[in-house]
Amino acid sequence: MPTAQISSYYLHWLHDYLRREGQDSQAILGVLPDLESRPYLPMTEWRQGLVVAATWLDDPDFGLHFGQTITPARFGLLGYLLHHCDTLGQAGRRMRHYLPLFFSLQRMRFEVTQDEVRVAWQADVVFPHYHEEVFAVVSVVQFARALTGQHVQLAAVGFASPAPNDSRALRDFLGCPIVFSQESTWMQGPLAALALPTALPDALLRGLLEQQAEAMLASLAGKDEFMVALRQSLFALMQEGEPTLERAAARLHLSARTLHRRLEERGSRFREVLEQTRQQLAESYLPDVRLSIADVALLLGYSEQSPFTHAFKRWTGKTPYAWRKQLSA
């Protein structure tokens, strides 16, 4: 059976949480793994980090508090994609499809009956620590509430762990009956919850994001995980404006100097990677006539259409309008 692995981003989030709590995360957990050399970690290493952090903070509700910090923005391109789904159910289906971007093994299943939906972890998935199990459940609920902007209400939740001494804070957050010592971990809610609209539905943008997510899935079999992670960070930064080396490095939890050195080792520069990524995206967006040239410019992080037009002509020898017109000729 293959060893379960998890994206190194999760451990980075744990370090971020400890720093937010005023702690020296590297003194507690050790040096952060380089996303280039270790894009994925054994699940055992992630679990050890959770236990160490919970013990250090002496927080009996650590899993709850950590899980409440999870937002769609944490998931980069995937988070944006889910934000632009039409409904919570649609976002859930997309999440299942793209889970391999964060986990090496599928870990969840969805069961729908006439009036209920049940989300359960695989029977062979055992959470050895209470904090990890609570984090897993709370982060899903927190994510759903962030996507919809509504207080998504569950009907019941089951935990495989024995009941803790005090579960009041967890019960208050979930707002539903909780049972412990179950055969597996599960959540149950009304089927109508799947029809809840998301806060930012956008079918056109969702389709464009799915193209990029599919490309990322295909890239998982590639040789350079670091460049995949860098391009993902650039895409996320484009949604916020002009990407810079410093901002890209921060998203990758690297110093600007380290990012510069990693690119030099590959015979590349940040500006070259940014331009290549923008050109690739532009050429995938422009055939869609529903997007104006100005729309494409904004999707690529340009504040105005003019700089994009000049850049595209430099890349291809044609303006975006001429390039698009050529496609339809």
N, C-alpha and C positions, 0 to 999 in steps of 0.2 A: 504494500500500500504506500503511495507517495506521501512524503512528509508534508504536513500542512504548513503553509507559509502565509505571511501577511505583508502588505506593503510597508516599507520603512517609514512612510509618512505617519503611520500611527504612532510610532515611537517618537517622532518629531513632535506630534501633537502633545504627547505626554510630557516631553521636556518643556513645551510652551506652557502647559498648565502649571507645572511646578514653578516656572519662573514667574508666572502671574501670581502665584501664591507667595512670592518673595523668597523662593528657595534657589540654591545653586544646583541646578538640575544635573550638571555634569559631575559634580561631587557626589551626588546621590546615585545616579544611574550609569555613570561612566561617559566616555566620549561618544557623541552622536555618530551613528554610522554614515559614511559617505554614500549619497544616493547613487553615485556612479558605480562604486564597487559593490554595494549591497542594496540594490533596489528592493529586495524582499528579505525578510527575516524569518527564521523558524518561529512558529507560533509559541514555542516554549520560551524564547527570549522575550517576546512581547509580554507574555504572562508573568514572567519573573519581574519585569519592569513595573507592571501594575502592582504586584504584591509589595515590592520594595517601596514604591511611592506611597501606597496606602499606609504602610507601616510607619514610614518616616513622618507623614503628616498626622498620624494617629487619628484618622478620620473614619469612623465606622460607616459613614455614608459616602465614602470616596467614589465608588462606582456611580452613584447618583449625581454627585457634584461634577465629576469629570464628564459624564455623558451629557449633562445639560449644556456644556460648552460647544457641542458639535453643531455646526451650521452647514448649509449647502456650500458656502464659499470654501469650506475646508476641502471639498472634493474637486476643486478646480473645474475643468471642463465638464466632468460628469455632473457636478453640482449645478452648473448653469443649464445643462441640458434638462435635468429634472425640473428645474424651476420653470422652464418654458413648456412643460407638458400641460395638457388641458385639465386633467383630473389627477387625484391622488392615485387612483388605480392604474392609470397610464404610467405615472411616474414609478410605481412599484414594479410594473412589468419591465420598464427600461432598466431599473436598478438591477433586477435579477440578471438581465442579459449582460450587463457590463460589470458585474461583480468580479470577474477574473482580473480586472484592472487593479483590484485591491486584495483579492484572496486567490490563492492557487487552487483551492478546492471550493466547490459550491457548498454552502453551509445552511441555506434556508430553503424552505418550501412554503408554498401558498396553497391553501385549501379553501375552496368556495362552496358553500351549501346554499340552500334556498334563501336564507336571510342572514347568514353570518359569513365572515371571512376569518380564517385562522392562519396566522403566521407562526411557523414552528421551525426550530432548528433540527437538523437531521438527528435521527435517533442515536447515531454513533458519535455525535458531537457532544462531548462532555466538557463542561466548564469546571475545571478543577478548583477554581476560586470564586467565592461569592462576588467579589468586586468586579471580575470580568463579566460574569453573567448579568449583573445589574447594569454595567456599562453598555453591554450589547443591547439590552431591551430599551433602556432609557435613551440611548442615542438614536434608535429607530423612531421612537415616539417623538423625541425632540425634533428630528429631521422632518417628520410628517407635519408637525405643527408649524415649523418654519416655512415649509413649502406652501401650505394652505393659508397661513396667517390666521388659523382658527385653532381652538382648543379641541383637537381630535380626541374623542372620547372612546376608551376601550370598555369592553364588557367584563373582561377578566384577564388575569395574567397568571401564568404558572411558572414557578422556578424549580429547577432540579435541586438546588441547594436547600439545606435545612433552614428553618426559620431563624433569623438573627434575634438577638436580644430585644432590639427595638426597630420596627419597620415603619414607624409612623411617618417619617419624612418621605419614604418611598411611596407609601400609600397616598399621601397627600398629592404627590406629583402625578401618579398614575390615575388617581381618582376613580378606582374601581376595586372590586374584590381581588385579593392576591392569595394564592395557595402555594405552599412550599413542598419540598420533597417529592416532586413530580418525576415521572420517568424521563421527561425531556423538557426543554424550555419552550414556552409558547405564549402567544398573545391572541386574544379573540375580540372581535368587535362587530358592529352591525355592517352588513353588506353595503348599506347606503353610504358608509364613509368613503368607499372607493369612488363615489360620484362627486365628492367634494372638489370644487374647482381649485386649481392652484392660484397663487397670487399674481403670477406673471405669465399667463398662457400666450404662446406665440408659435403657431404651427410652422411658419416659414423659418424662423430662427432655430427652432428645434430640429428641423430637417437638416439645416446646415451643420449644427453641432453634432448630429448623429453621424454625418459623414466623417467628421474629425475623430469621433470616438471609435468608429469602425476602423479607421486607419490606425488608431492607437492599439486596438485589439490585435490587428494584423502585425503590428510592430513588436508585440511581445515575444515573437519568435526570432526577432532580430538580434544583432550582436551588440548594439550599443544602447543600453538602457538609459545611460546618462543623457544622450541626445534626445531620446524620447521624452524624458522628464523635462528637459530644457524647453523643448518645443511646446509641451503642455503648459509650462509656466508662461511662455510667451503668449500663447493663445489667451490664457486667463487675464494677463496684463493688458492685452489689447482691448478687453471689455472695459477697462478703466482708464484708457488713454494711451499715451506714448510709452512703450516699454523701454526701460533702461537697464544697463548691466547691473546696476546696484539693486534695482527692484527685483530683477530676475534672480539674482544671487540670494536675496532675502527669502524669496519663495522657496528656493531650494535648500535653505538653511546652510548656505555657504557664505564665505566672505567674498567680496568683489574680486580680491586678488586671487583666491582659489578658483573661482569661476573662470577668470581670465587665463590662469595657468592650464586648467583642464582643456580649454579651447585651443590654446597654443600647442598642447601635446597632440591635438588632432589636426594641426596645421590650419586652424580656422580662427576667426575672430567673431566677436559678438555681433557686430554690425552685419557681417556676412550671413550668419545664421538667421538673424531677424529678417533680412531682406529675402532670403530663400524661403523662409516660412511665410512671409507676406505674399510673395509671388505665387507660391503653391496655393494658398488660400484664395487669393484673388482669382486665379484661373479656375478654381472650383466654384466660386460665387458668381462670376460674370455670366456664365451661360443661363443663369436663372433670371429671366427678364422681369420677374416680379420685384427684383431688387434694382433700385436706381444706382447710378454710379456713385452718388453721394452716400447711399446706404452701404455700399461695399467699402467705401473709404472709412466710414465710421466703424464698421466691423473689424477693420484692420488697425484701428487705433489712431487714425489720422483725425485731427480736429477739423480739417477742411478738405474739400475735394481736390483742390489744386495741387497740394504736395503729393497726393496719391497719383494723380494723372502724370506728373513729372516722373515719379518713381517708376510707374508702370511702363512708360515710354522708354526709360533707361533699360529696363529689364528685357523688353520684347521688341522695341523699335516701333511700337504702335501705341496710340492712346487707348485707354479702356474702351471708349466708344467704338473706335475703329476695329479693335480686336473682337468685340462682341458682334459687330456688324459682319465681320468676316465669317463668323461661325454660322450665321443665318443665310449666307450667300449661296 
